[in-house]
Amino acid sequence: MLAYLDHHATTPCDPAVVAAMAPWWGEQFANPASRLYRPALEAAAAIEAAAAELHQGLAAPSGAQVVFTSGATEANNLALKGLAEAALSSGNPRRRLVSVVSEHHAVLDVLRYLERHGFALTLLPIDAQGLLNPADLQAALDPGAGGPVLAVSVMAANNEIGTIAPLAQLAPLVHAAGALLHVDGAQAVGHIPLAMEAWGIDLLSLSGHKLYGPKGIGALLVAPGVQVAPQLQGGGQQGGLRPGTLPVPLIVGLAAALKQALADREGRALRLAALRDQLWTGLQALGGLTLNGPPPGPQRLPHNLSVTAGGVDGTRLHQLLRRQIAVSSGSACSQGSASHVLAALGRTRAEAAATVRFGLGRSTTAQQVEQALRAMADALDQASNRSAASRPER
């Protein structure tokens, strides 16, 4: 049976989440914007309860707005384009944006769009473990480097190499420069501790399908006082910030998924970190593999592992692996192009193709880890033509 080890790409919708959504597809189908009768009022109440769940679960500041979106990609667009357009319309002179070379394309592509429309963009490098140097951020925030900065966007945890950003360290630097901090939390929310107010996050994006919720739903949390221009027109829902009829079942599912993820986060992190370490120990014994990102520990997602096989044809390697395990080389959004994250670490295009990203999840077992190790051993043997006798048995 194929072992699914690609939980960074997406997670299965948890049965409890499916059950929570079920009534809202049929029995309680009313439009929450139609406030003149009880079923619609009940739908509206479910939306409010879901927003409160997100607000509390992510430790947002009092008065923060929860804006439901189709996912983190839309939330990132709303956050960054919304900030830029609000600055333009208000006469705010800040025209610089700062981010990191290893951000997800859902952030980088938005920033490059804004660059084409008159905003200056600074992308900061990462070190060998995928970390941003706070000193580099400090230097980029200096107005003398090109003018005052409007916003800094830093992902909470990297979707390919699992690096966890030191947000609590970075936020004071951002705010001291008068800028705002946007965080793409798609890979972090529900998996590691994250406190919006305590960590100084002004805008936080997330996606339901990364934390055992449904696809097609996400949210942007906006701290009080932060001005964001809507990117859609056509109705007054969500304070006009994101108009359109709200998908009640998906929103209920997002809140249920977050509540469940927060409830089992600590125990799940410990269990998956142990399995991840078991996997890494076994992979090291195979030889010829290089770890991408920080070593297993506090700077890495507990359920992430990314390794590069030296001297191996990447296409052949993945052809062999997919018979036994579901893994990827990097982001599911890369559509076959070389990983910009691995390139930022200094990996060549060939090395990036020969990279395997393991994303463990709730359903992952020790037996699946052993299955992955056997699959890697067999695939490496065939892809590199090395002798099976040269590596340990499993």
WOWOGI-V302209 format. One record per residue. N is the residue number from 1. RES is the residue in one letter. SS is DSSP state (alpha for helix, beta for strand, coil for the rest). D_LAST is the distance of its C-alpha to the last C-alpha in Angstrom with 2 decimals. Layout:
N | RES | SS | D_LAST
N | RES | SS | D_LAST
//
This chain:
1 | M | coil | 17.54
2 | L | coil | 17.76
3 | A | beta | 16.56
4 | Y | beta | 19.54
5 | L | coil | 18.79
6 | D | beta | 22.17
7 | H | coil | 24.32
8 | H | coil | 26.35
9 | A | coil | 27.77
10 | T | coil | 28.78
11 | T | coil | 27.99
12 | P | coil | 28.74
13 | C | coil | 32.15
14 | D | coil | 31.77
15 | P | alpha | 33.48
16 | A | alpha | 35.82
17 | V | alpha | 36.90
18 | V | alpha | 37.56
19 | A | alpha | 39.65
20 | A | alpha | 41.59
21 | M | alpha | 42.49
22 | A | alpha | 43.43
23 | P | alpha | 47.11
24 | W | alpha | 47.88
25 | W | alpha | 47.15
26 | G | coil | 49.81
27 | E | coil | 51.73
28 | Q | coil | 52.30
29 | F | coil | 52.52
30 | A | coil | 55.53
31 | N | coil | 55.85
32 | P | coil | 55.75
33 | A | coil | 58.49
34 | S | coil | 60.96
35 | R | coil | 62.24
36 | L | coil | 65.16
37 | Y | coil | 63.51
38 | R | alpha | 61.12
39 | P | alpha | 57.98
40 | A | alpha | 58.05
41 | L | alpha | 58.62
42 | E | alpha | 55.61
43 | A | alpha | 53.47
44 | A | alpha | 54.88
45 | A | alpha | 54.13
46 | A | alpha | 50.47
47 | I | alpha | 50.31
48 | E | alpha | 51.91
49 | A | alpha | 49.55
50 | A | alpha | 46.52
51 | A | alpha | 48.01
52 | A | alpha | 48.60
53 | E | alpha | 44.99
54 | L | alpha | 43.83
55 | H | alpha | 46.56
56 | Q | alpha | 45.67
57 | G | alpha | 41.88
58 | L | coil | 41.95
59 | A | coil | 44.71
60 | A | coil | 47.10
61 | P | coil | 50.57
62 | S | coil | 53.49
63 | G | coil | 54.99
64 | A | coil | 51.92
65 | Q | beta | 51.84
66 | V | beta | 48.89
67 | V | beta | 49.05
68 | F | beta | 46.87
69 | T | beta | 45.59
70 | S | coil | 43.39
71 | G | coil | 40.49
72 | A | alpha | 39.75
73 | T | alpha | 40.89
74 | E | alpha | 44.31
75 | A | alpha | 44.40
76 | N | alpha | 43.79
77 | N | alpha | 46.54
78 | L | alpha | 48.90
79 | A | alpha | 48.27
80 | L | alpha | 48.70
81 | K | alpha | 51.25
82 | G | alpha | 52.97
83 | L | alpha | 53.38
84 | A | alpha | 54.65
85 | E | alpha | 57.17
86 | A | alpha | 58.37
87 | A | alpha | 58.97
88 | L | alpha | 60.93
89 | S | alpha | 63.08
90 | S | alpha | 63.83
91 | G | coil | 64.79
92 | N | coil | 61.99
93 | P | coil | 62.02
94 | R | coil | 58.33
95 | R | coil | 56.79
96 | R | beta | 53.58
97 | L | beta | 50.00
98 | V | beta | 47.09
99 | S | beta | 43.37
100 | V | beta | 40.11
101 | V | coil | 38.65
102 | S | coil | 35.28
103 | E | coil | 36.84
104 | H | coil | 35.95
105 | H | alpha | 38.17
106 | A | alpha | 39.83
107 | V | alpha | 41.43
108 | L | alpha | 41.72
109 | D | alpha | 43.38
110 | V | alpha | 45.85
111 | L | alpha | 46.73
112 | R | alpha | 47.32
113 | Y | alpha | 49.51
114 | L | alpha | 51.55
115 | E | alpha | 51.76
116 | R | alpha | 53.33
117 | H | coil | 55.81
118 | G | coil | 57.11
119 | F | coil | 54.69
120 | A | beta | 53.35
121 | L | beta | 49.57
122 | T | beta | 47.68
123 | L | beta | 43.90
124 | L | beta | 42.38
125 | P | coil | 39.47
126 | I | coil | 36.23
127 | D | coil | 34.63
128 | A | coil | 31.23
129 | Q | coil | 29.65
130 | G | coil | 31.62
131 | L | coil | 34.32
132 | L | coil | 38.03
133 | N | coil | 40.23
134 | P | alpha | 43.00
135 | A | alpha | 45.42
136 | D | alpha | 44.92
137 | L | alpha | 45.71
138 | Q | alpha | 48.73
139 | A | alpha | 50.06
140 | A | alpha | 49.63
141 | L | alpha | 51.53
142 | D | coil | 54.54
143 | P | alpha | 57.35
144 | G | alpha | 58.25
145 | A | alpha | 55.04
146 | G | coil | 56.57
147 | G | coil | 58.14
148 | P | coil | 57.19
149 | V | beta | 53.81
150 | L | beta | 53.80
151 | A | beta | 50.14
152 | V | beta | 46.75
153 | S | beta | 43.60
154 | V | coil | 40.27
155 | M | coil | 37.17
156 | A | coil | 35.82
157 | A | beta | 32.15
158 | N | coil | 30.86
159 | N | coil | 29.23
160 | E | coil | 26.98
161 | I | coil | 26.00
162 | G | coil | 26.71
163 | T | beta | 29.44
164 | I | beta | 31.85
165 | A | coil | 35.46
166 | P | coil | 37.71
167 | L | alpha | 40.25
168 | A | alpha | 42.27
169 | Q | alpha | 42.84
170 | L | alpha | 43.77
171 | A | alpha | 46.08
172 | P | alpha | 48.88
173 | L | alpha | 49.08
174 | V | alpha | 49.40
175 | H | alpha | 52.06
176 | A | alpha | 53.99
177 | A | coil | 54.50
178 | G | coil | 55.81
179 | A | coil | 52.91
180 | L | beta | 50.74
181 | L | beta | 46.98
182 | H | beta | 45.02
183 | V | beta | 41.37
184 | D | beta | 38.95
185 | G | coil | 36.94
186 | A | coil | 34.99
187 | Q | coil | 31.52
188 | A | coil | 32.73
189 | V | coil | 34.92
190 | G | coil | 33.28
191 | H | coil | 30.20
192 | I | coil | 31.79
193 | P | coil | 35.23
194 | L | coil | 38.00
195 | A | coil | 41.71
196 | M | coil | 44.09
197 | E | coil | 47.26
198 | A | coil | 45.91
199 | W | coil | 44.00
200 | G | coil | 46.99
201 | I | coil | 45.60
202 | D | coil | 48.50
203 | L | beta | 46.69
204 | L | beta | 43.25
205 | S | beta | 41.52
206 | L | beta | 38.82
207 | S | beta | 37.32
208 | G | alpha | 36.54
209 | H | alpha | 33.58
210 | K | alpha | 31.50
211 | L | coil | 31.77
212 | Y | coil | 31.30
213 | G | coil | 34.89
214 | P | coil | 36.55
215 | K | coil | 36.78
216 | G | coil | 40.24
217 | I | coil | 41.20
218 | G | beta | 41.13
219 | A | beta | 43.67
220 | L | beta | 45.46
221 | L | beta | 46.75
222 | V | beta | 49.85
223 | A | coil | 51.35
224 | P | coil | 55.06
225 | G | coil | 57.41
226 | V | coil | 55.03
227 | Q | coil | 56.74
228 | V | coil | 54.73
229 | A | coil | 56.41
230 | P | coil | 55.27
231 | Q | coil | 53.58
232 | L | coil | 54.72
233 | Q | coil | 58.24
234 | G | coil | 59.48
235 | G | coil | 59.75
236 | G | coil | 60.00
237 | Q | alpha | 56.75
238 | Q | alpha | 54.84
239 | G | alpha | 57.90
240 | G | alpha | 58.11
241 | L | coil | 55.03
242 | R | coil | 52.89
243 | P | coil | 55.11
244 | G | coil | 54.14
245 | T | coil | 53.61
246 | L | coil | 50.84
247 | P | coil | 47.84
248 | V | alpha | 48.11
249 | P | alpha | 45.02
250 | L | alpha | 42.76
251 | I | alpha | 44.38
252 | V | alpha | 43.99
253 | G | alpha | 40.31
254 | L | alpha | 39.82
255 | A | alpha | 41.46
256 | A | alpha | 39.49
257 | A | alpha | 36.18
258 | L | alpha | 37.20
259 | K | alpha | 38.39
260 | Q | alpha | 35.17
261 | A | alpha | 33.05
262 | L | alpha | 35.17
263 | A | alpha | 35.01
264 | D | alpha | 31.22
265 | R | alpha | 30.63
266 | E | alpha | 30.10
267 | G | alpha | 27.75
268 | R | alpha | 25.81
269 | A | alpha | 25.61
270 | L | alpha | 24.27
271 | R | alpha | 21.57
272 | L | alpha | 20.48
273 | A | alpha | 20.72
274 | A | alpha | 18.30
275 | L | alpha | 15.77
276 | R | alpha | 16.67
277 | D | alpha | 16.15
278 | Q | alpha | 12.65
279 | L | alpha | 12.04
280 | W | alpha | 14.02
281 | T | alpha | 12.41
282 | G | alpha | 8.95
283 | L | alpha | 11.14
284 | Q | alpha | 13.17
285 | A | alpha | 10.55
286 | L | alpha | 10.38
287 | G | coil | 14.12
288 | G | coil | 17.13
289 | L | beta | 17.22
290 | T | beta | 20.34
291 | L | beta | 20.89
292 | N | coil | 23.92
293 | G | coil | 26.17
294 | P | coil | 26.39
295 | P | coil | 23.66
296 | P | coil | 22.37
297 | G | coil | 25.51
298 | P | coil | 28.98
299 | Q | coil | 29.62
300 | R | beta | 26.71
301 | L | coil | 26.26
302 | P | coil | 23.81
303 | H | coil | 22.05
304 | N | beta | 21.93
305 | L | beta | 19.68
306 | S | beta | 20.71
307 | V | beta | 19.17
308 | T | beta | 20.61
309 | A | beta | 18.94
310 | G | coil | 21.29
311 | G | coil | 22.76
312 | V | coil | 21.21
313 | D | coil | 23.36
314 | G | alpha | 22.99
315 | T | alpha | 24.39
316 | R | alpha | 22.03
317 | L | alpha | 19.00
318 | H | alpha | 20.19
319 | Q | alpha | 21.19
320 | L | alpha | 17.68
321 | L | alpha | 16.21
322 | R | coil | 18.96
323 | R | coil | 17.89
324 | Q | coil | 15.05
325 | I | beta | 15.97
326 | A | beta | 19.43
327 | V | coil | 19.70
328 | S | beta | 22.53
329 | S | coil | 23.56
330 | G | coil | 26.27
331 | S | coil | 29.24
332 | A | coil | 29.82
333 | C | coil | 33.45
334 | S | coil | 32.95
335 | Q | coil | 33.37
336 | G | coil | 31.56
337 | S | coil | 33.45
338 | A | coil | 31.92
339 | S | coil | 30.98
340 | H | alpha | 33.92
341 | V | alpha | 31.80
342 | L | alpha | 29.45
343 | A | alpha | 32.60
344 | A | alpha | 34.14
345 | L | coil | 31.25
346 | G | coil | 32.05
347 | R | coil | 29.32
348 | T | coil | 30.66
349 | R | alpha | 30.79
350 | A | alpha | 28.08
351 | E | alpha | 25.82
352 | A | alpha | 26.62
353 | A | alpha | 25.63
354 | A | coil | 22.22
355 | T | beta | 21.67
356 | V | beta | 19.38
357 | R | beta | 20.71
358 | F | beta | 18.71
359 | G | beta | 21.13
360 | L | coil | 19.96
361 | G | coil | 22.45
362 | R | coil | 23.75
363 | S | coil | 21.66
364 | T | coil | 18.28
365 | T | coil | 15.94
366 | A | alpha | 12.87
367 | Q | alpha | 11.36
368 | Q | alpha | 12.53
369 | V | alpha | 11.06
370 | E | alpha | 7.46
371 | Q | alpha | 8.99
372 | A | alpha | 10.48
373 | L | alpha | 7.66
374 | R | alpha | 6.38
375 | A | alpha | 10.16
376 | M | alpha | 10.91
377 | A | alpha | 8.87
378 | D | alpha | 10.59
379 | A | alpha | 13.77
380 | L | alpha | 14.07
381 | D | alpha | 13.78
382 | Q | alpha | 16.46
383 | A | alpha | 18.57
384 | S | alpha | 18.89
385 | N | coil | 18.80
386 | R | coil | 16.66
387 | S | coil | 15.01
388 | A | alpha | 11.40
389 | A | alpha | 11.95
390 | S | alpha | 12.73
391 | R | coil | 9.43
392 | P | coil | 6.59
393 | E | coil | 3.79
394 | R | coil | 0.00
//
